Amino acid sequence: MKLSARRILANVIGTALFLGAMGPAGAGDGPKPSAGVERGRYLVTIGGCNDCHTAGYLEQGGTTPESQWLTGSPIGYQGPWGTTYASNLRLVAGRMTESEWVAHARKERLPPMPWFNVKVMSDTDLKAVYAFIRSLGQAGAPAPAYVAPGGKVATPYYVFVPQSDQKQAAR
């Protein structure tokens, strides 16, 4: 079979582009993440999403491996609203389209979720967060269900009730 110079050049260029996308030879990293995925990783990090949505992240000083990020937490947040849990965003985003995610992200939520900050993120940023979460793949189990005020809570939880030290306040 005789190949034309044009076809050989096209094959060489195609191979070079493929190998370039895989990173340096022997790196074993696979394809480089897209700019949207990288932007999403950045937003998740600086936005503090892992603080609640990744079990142990705060306690480990942010050193939790990325493979465990955004899988939710079994520790609740209790206050006058009841007890809420940080959802497993990998499962949540995994069952949604990009447009469903954008709409979902803008909905009002119970504390301590800073929904009012997420609500004003640009569509581009929310889509980048979605791309990053989806790039992680589905993992983990769903977070425990919301417990209404006064309900029985079967997990550890943080109490979010303002306190006042009367001795300190008297000074």
Summary of the structure (lengths in Angstrom):
residues: 171
radius of gyration: 22.3
end to end distance: 93.4
largest distance: 93.8
contacts: 418
relative contact order: 0.16
helix: 44%
strand: 8%
